[in-house]
Amino acid sequence: MKRIHIILYALLCSLSLMAQGEVHEMSASYVWPADTLVRQRLQAWQDLKFGILLHWGLYSVAGIVESWSICDEDWIRRDTTRTYQQYKDWYWGLADEFKPEGFNPKQWANVSQRAGMKYMVFTTKHHDGFCLWDSRETDFTIARHAFAGDARRDALRHVLDAYRAAGFMVGTYFSKPDWHSPYYWWEVYATKGRNVNYNVAQHPWRWAQFKRFTHAQVKEILTRYGHVDILWLDGGWVCKENGQDIDMPALAAMARRAQPGLLIVDRTVRGAYENYLTPERGVPAKAVDCPWESCIPLSDDWGWVGQPRWKSADQVVATLIEVVAKGGNLLLGVGPTPDGTIEPAAVRRLEAIGQWLKKNGEAIYATRPLPCYRSGDVWFTQAKDGLRRYALYVPPHTQAELPATISWKGNLPTPKTTMRLLPTGEELSWRTEGDSVSVQLPKHLPREAIAIGF
């Protein structure tokens, strides 16, 4: 009966949050990092183009959208048969049910590799404060509840080890707000939205404790688990400008002592600690002339839900092409199941994306944008050395098969240019007329995006 209640709550919360969404806007400007090692790491990261964001936690047990349902903002809807406190007590209690006996990060890494992904970001802690590592700062961790008796209880270690072994650049997502911490949501007061629920200026000791707690937890994930490339900080409302100063200069200095060259992504907080921008659930309207990454889930949700609405492999490929042509990376969100695996429906889509990248990845990886990055349904990229360009044609969803020829304006070939279809290496016939070029396609190509090198 308890499981049925969880499923009903999951459906209700999922439907309401799916309709509303919670989207971070992209910062309006960018500050280039001064640290040479950081700039080198940033350039290496820009070459990778495609990564995976793994949301996994208590919300996975219930099959609801991350931990937002314990926040009292008016865009969130709940079953009215429980009080708000009863709901929070139920949610915190999921820690005693989170026992992922099928936990298999090697499967995650293997699937990600087959998808053509090159880097990963793992949620060490979402806003609910539940830690996916054995933190010494709190008992609210996977290692001290239902999964405590399992040898894999320090989950972060196994996830990072699996992805590093598969050759990935590895990142740790960390929520700056912590709704479980009494130093952020103090039980003396009612909670007020996502923010700290007491006056920081009136209670400086309590805020100092939260700041110490935050620094200590970040130090744990950066000093106990080997090499880390990215610290991906969520919860941009926790910042000095919003009266919630956690001393980012000191935190960043500590982080880079532990991990020299570390990329720090203090999302939506413009400045020295937002090493790349992170537009969420969408792609900027125009090319962006600085490092950036669109983070978009494979379904409508970041975490696992019981009846997801999946994006197709073709949709993801089309988004990846647009993102890369505009100069960005794509971080695709995938939520492992409560049992700890990536489910078959997600695997099938990821493998299909990987098959496309096997044939066309030359036009994606280690490329840079061109001033003319689009002409109709054709997108353009270029090799870093500028000696080779790529045209990527994305067929409209209403088009049942590929046309006999494709045309574009701009990025015109020279008379001696050779054009080749990337999947086969086949040389293509082409001709120019004024400011446009037409390329003849072979017959019987599968209906999918195609890449041409020239």
Helices and strands as residue ranges (DSSP letters): H 2-20, H 36-48, E 50-54, H 58-62, G 68-70, H 84-93, G 94-96, H 105-114, E 119-125, G 142-144, H 155-165, E 169-175, H 204-223, E 230-234, G 240-242, H 248-258, E 263-266, E 293-297, H 313-325, E 329-334, H 344-360, G 361-363, E 367-368, E 374-375, E 378-383, E 389-393, E 405-409, E 419-421, E 427-428, E 430-433, E 436-440, E 450-453
